[in-house]
Amino acid sequence: MKDTLRLVPGNRAEERRRELVALYHEVRDCHKCPLGAVRTQTVFGMGNADADLMFVGEAPGAEEDRQGKPFVGRAGKLLDDLLGEIGMERKRDAFICNVLKSRPPGNRDPQPEEIDACKPYLMRQIQLIQPRVICTLGNFATKLITQSPTGITRCCGRPQEREVAGLPVTIYPLFHPAAALRTPAVLQQLREDFSRIPSLLEQEPPDEAPHSLVGEDPASQLDLFG
């Protein structure tokens, strides 16, 4: 498998880190939707900002809200295990974040106004990290990134070449690890789909991809960007 990290000039890497840290502070102070009044803290994301692989989930859960880090509960442990099975580590080989940066009360589904408030932050993360492959975990992340109403059960495991936030990327819809914890058949499917990630990363990136509307709208976590 090819190296999943890009060689980035030192000044560009420093610039990316500065912009990510600035974006982190903006997200931390955000109160654009009611979730800002009920969260413990925001969950910006974590991983290596130079990685070619990005995972986008739905929203933080209770443990993520407590720690300020994404995917740290049982679903996160499964995600780490699945990455390990293909020779990868989250901190070294990927950047992980969610559509929503604040936990919805009771882990309910994200509301449209909450997604709209957080979408610019996610698009800016994609622009700064510049992943080649974005794995969308579950329905909400998949529908937002693909800009399609097609549910995860119909498109799971089927790579799509698209333009997201102005960048040509491969979108790889996957079942959410939380669903795999509940259903053995979903876990088997998720394991098989994860096994294809290395080959997707080895493919040459497209010069351009079908247009997408996504992204057209104009402390303790400061070590999370690799």
Solvent accessible surface area in square Angstrom, and as a share of the most:
residue,aa,sasa,rsa
1,M,119,0.53
2,K,107,0.45
3,D,111,0.57
4,T,4,0.03
5,L,54,0.27
6,R,61,0.22
7,L,183,0.91
8,V,35,0.20
9,P,89,0.56
10,G,50,0.48
11,N,112,0.57
12,R,70,0.25
13,A,31,0.24
14,E,106,0.47
15,E,70,0.31
16,R,6,0.02
17,R,99,0.36
18,R,149,0.54
19,E,51,0.23
20,L,0,0.00
21,V,31,0.18
22,A,62,0.48
23,L,12,0.06
24,Y,10,0.04
25,H,60,0.27
26,E,93,0.42
27,V,1,0.00
28,R,99,0.36
29,D,87,0.45
30,C,19,0.11
31,H,126,0.56
32,K,128,0.54
33,C,21,0.12
34,P,99,0.62
35,L,3,0.02
36,G,9,0.08
37,A,91,0.70
38,V,91,0.52
39,R,41,0.15
40,T,97,0.56
41,Q,60,0.27
42,T,6,0.03
43,V,1,0.01
44,F,0,0.00
45,G,0,0.00
46,M,26,0.11
47,G,2,0.02
48,N,21,0.11
49,A,5,0.04
50,D,34,0.18
51,A,0,0.00
52,D,7,0.04
53,L,0,0.00
54,M,0,0.00
55,F,0,0.00
56,V,0,0.00
57,G,0,0.00
58,E,44,0.20
59,A,23,0.18
60,P,4,0.02
61,G,16,0.16
62,A,53,0.41
63,E,59,0.27
64,E,21,0.09
65,D,12,0.06
66,R,152,0.55
67,Q,71,0.32
68,G,0,0.00
69,K,70,0.30
70,P,0,0.00
71,F,9,0.04
72,V,44,0.25
73,G,28,0.27
74,R,173,0.63
75,A,19,0.15
76,G,1,0.01
77,K,125,0.53
78,L,17,0.08
79,L,0,0.00
80,D,55,0.28
81,D,58,0.30
82,L,1,0.00
83,L,1,0.00
84,G,46,0.44
85,E,96,0.43
86,I,28,0.14
87,G,48,0.46
88,M,3,0.01
89,E,99,0.44
90,R,29,0.10
91,K,131,0.56
92,R,107,0.39
93,D,8,0.04
94,A,0,0.00
95,F,0,0.00
96,I,0,0.00
97,C,0,0.00
98,N,2,0.01
99,V,0,0.00
100,L,0,0.00
101,K,3,0.01
102,S,6,0.04
103,R,60,0.22
104,P,1,0.01
105,P,67,0.42
106,G,69,0.66
107,N,85,0.44
108,R,89,0.32
109,D,83,0.43
110,P,6,0.04
111,Q,66,0.29
112,P,93,0.58
113,E,101,0.45
114,E,3,0.02
115,I,27,0.14
116,D,90,0.47
117,A,16,0.12
118,C,10,0.06
119,K,36,0.15
120,P,55,0.35
121,Y,7,0.03
122,L,0,0.00
123,M,7,0.03
124,R,92,0.34
125,Q,0,0.00
126,I,0,0.00
127,Q,62,0.28
128,L,4,0.02
129,I,0,0.00
130,Q,70,0.31
131,P,4,0.03
132,R,58,0.21
133,V,1,0.01
134,I,0,0.00
135,C,0,0.00
136,T,0,0.00
137,L,0,0.00
138,G,8,0.08
139,N,60,0.31
140,F,56,0.24
141,A,0,0.00
142,T,1,0.00
143,K,79,0.33
144,L,18,0.09
145,I,0,0.00
146,T,2,0.01
147,Q,77,0.34
148,S,33,0.21
149,P,122,0.77
150,T,41,0.24
151,G,20,0.19
152,I,12,0.06
153,T,107,0.62
154,R,171,0.62
155,C,11,0.07
156,C,19,0.11
157,G,15,0.14
158,R,158,0.58
159,P,68,0.42
160,Q,45,0.20
161,E,68,0.30
162,R,47,0.17
163,E,44,0.20
164,V,0,0.00
165,A,5,0.04
166,G,54,0.52
167,L,45,0.23
168,P,46,0.29
169,V,1,0.00
170,T,9,0.05
171,I,0,0.00
172,Y,0,0.00
173,P,0,0.00
174,L,0,0.00
175,F,31,0.13
176,H,39,0.17
177,P,0,0.00
178,A,33,0.25
179,A,22,0.17
180,A,2,0.02
181,L,66,0.33
182,R,177,0.65
183,T,57,0.33
184,P,110,0.69
185,A,75,0.58
186,V,28,0.16
187,L,48,0.24
188,Q,91,0.41
189,Q,65,0.29
190,L,0,0.00
191,R,83,0.30
192,E,71,0.32
193,D,0,0.00
194,F,2,0.01
195,S,68,0.44
196,R,110,0.40
197,I,0,0.00
198,P,23,0.14
199,S,58,0.37
200,L,15,0.08
201,L,8,0.04
202,E,66,0.30
203,Q,92,0.41
204,E,135,0.61
205,P,67,0.42
206,P,39,0.25
207,D,146,0.75
208,E,144,0.64
209,A,16,0.12
210,P,82,0.52
211,H,112,0.50
212,S,5,0.03
213,L,118,0.59
214,V,3,0.01
215,G,15,0.14
216,E,99,0.44
217,D,92,0.48
218,P,177,1.11
219,A,79,0.61
220,S,84,0.54
221,Q,5,0.02
222,L,47,0.24
223,D,93,0.48
224,L,8,0.04
225,F,5,0.02
226,G,66,0.63
